[in-house]
Amino acid sequence: MAENMNHSFSSFDKAKGFSLFELAIVLVVVGILVYSGYRYYLSTIDHSKYSLIKFQAATFSRTVNNLYGQAKVLGLKDVQLMQSVIYLNEKGWPASADNNSSLKSYNQSPEECESLWHGIFNNAPRTVIAGSDRDKNKSVRKDFRIYSINGRICRYELARKQEEAYFFDYDLSTGEVNVHGSLKH
């Protein structure tokens, strides 16, 4: 009996822990799972940002096309939209919600692009004009940065990290809305 007890104690001593090799294998497997999950998480974040910019662009595009069509049919220079009046440029495309604007398709300012944004979207996402003091202020919450490209395109960029670029452009001379994103697959 004493012999049996020694034998069971010695086997118990050997089986009470993991070997260094077993621990290394478990850590490698856990590391692979974490890495795969992290890559999936980043991919999901990229897809959600791209989906958000596509949704905003589609809503914006439908609205400017509807306003353009309404103005053409009724022969208007401005159109009432919810609580805003949207002013049209010389080509009939929405240009601003500010009646002090120049309303030309070739000299649009970032402020006019921002005015148009807030006129089109009721409860609009927060915006800043790119490069402004508000944009540089880290404590100012912003969802979109607004640019004027060559005075004829309003750019609405999702305000995120610098290496990412999710935005859409609105061409004031054609009414075209183009989505751009650095979606990584």
Secondary structure, DSSP 8 states (H G I E B T S, - for coil): -HHHHHHHHHHHHHTSS--HHHHHHHHHHHHHHHHHHHHHHHHHHHHHHHHHHHHHHHHHHHHHHHHHHHHHHHT-SEEEETTEEEEE-TTS-EEES-TTS---SS---HHHHHHHHHHHSTT---EEETTSHHHH-TTS--SEEEEEETTTEEEEEE---TT--EEEEEETTT--EEEEE----
